[in-house]
């Protein structure tokens, strides 16, 4: 049995791989192996497509749990916000910085 907190990073990594990166058998297998699956993984393209459809549904769920979908223009990757402090809006510092710089440039042409 795995805790939700332990499984959440794996779910996020799979969603990103399936919806925001090249979602082929090798890419999905790499994510699964990185998060503890053991070989051999007998994945087919049909399996990956089924996982992609499930990931799209799960991304909608992430919009309602601690975390959400990145607010950066053109990103939309899911993220977890398990820490305290100010609520997150971005998947990482790269998107947050990009948005902050864009807002600054728009305000100071």
C-alpha positions in Angstrom: 0.0 0.0 0.0 1.3 3.4 -0.9 0.4 6.7 0.7 -1.2 9.4 -1.3 1.7 11.7 -0.6 4.2 9.1 -2.0 2.1 8.4 -5.1 1.3 12.0 -6.0 4.7 12.8 -7.5 4.4 9.6 -9.7 1.0 10.7 -10.8 2.2 14.1 -11.7 5.2 12.7 -13.6 2.9 10.4 -15.6 0.5 13.2 -16.4 3.3 15.4 -17.6 4.8 12.6 -19.7 1.4 11.6 -21.2 0.0 15.1 -21.9 2.9 17.5 -22.2 5.7 15.5 -23.6 6.3 12.8 -26.2 3.9 10.1 -25.0 5.2 6.9 -26.5 5.8 3.5 -25.0 9.5 4.2 -24.2 8.8 7.6 -22.5 6.0 6.1 -20.3 8.1 3.1 -19.4 11.0 5.4 -18.3 8.7 7.3 -15.9 7.3 4.1 -14.5 10.7 2.6 -14.0 11.9 5.8 -12.4 9.1 5.7 -9.9 9.6 2.0 -8.8 8.0 -0.3 -11.4 10.1 -3.3 -12.1 10.9 -4.6 -15.6 9.8 -6.1 -17.8 7.1 -3.6 -18.7 5.0 -5.0 -21.5 3.4 -1.7 -22.6 1.8 -1.3 -26.0 0.8 1.8 -27.9 -2.8 1.0 -27.0 -1.9 0.9 -23.3 -0.2 4.3 -23.6 -3.3 5.8 -25.3 -5.5 4.4 -22.6 -3.2 5.9 -20.0 -3.2 9.2 -21.9 -7.0 9.4 -21.7 -7.0 8.6 -18.0 -4.3 11.2 -17.4 -6.5 13.8 -19.1 -9.3 13.0 -16.6 -6.8 13.0 -13.7 -5.5 16.4 -14.7 -9.0 17.7 -14.1 -8.9 16.2 -10.6 -5.6 17.9 -9.9 -7.3 21.2 -10.4 -9.3 20.5 -7.3 -6.6 19.0 -4.9 -3.7 20.8 -3.2 -2.0 22.1 -6.2 -3.5 22.7 -9.6 -2.6 23.4 -13.1 0.2 25.9 -13.9 -1.1 29.4 -14.5 1.7 30.3 -17.0 0.7 31.1 -20.5 1.0 28.0 -22.6 2.0 25.6 -19.8 -0.9 24.0 -17.9 1.2 21.3 -16.3 -0.1 19.9 -13.0 1.7 20.6 -9.8 1.4 19.7 -6.1 1.4 22.2 -3.4 2.1 20.3 -0.2 4.0 23.0 1.6 2.9 25.9 3.7 3.1 29.5 3.0 1.6 31.3 0.0 -0.3 29.1 -2.4 1.5 28.2 -5.6 0.3 29.2 -9.1 3.1 27.7 -11.2 4.6 24.3 -11.8 8.1 25.6 -11.1 10.4 28.5 -10.9 10.9 28.6 -14.7 7.2 29.3 -15.4 6.9 31.7 -12.4 10.0 33.7 -13.5 8.8 33.8 -17.2 5.4 35.2 -16.1 7.0 37.7 -13.7 9.4 39.0 -16.4 6.6 39.2 -19.0 4.4 41.2 -16.6 7.4 43.5 -15.8 8.1 44.0 -19.5 4.4 44.7 -20.3 4.3 47.3 -17.5 7.6 49.0 -18.5 7.8 49.0 -22.3 
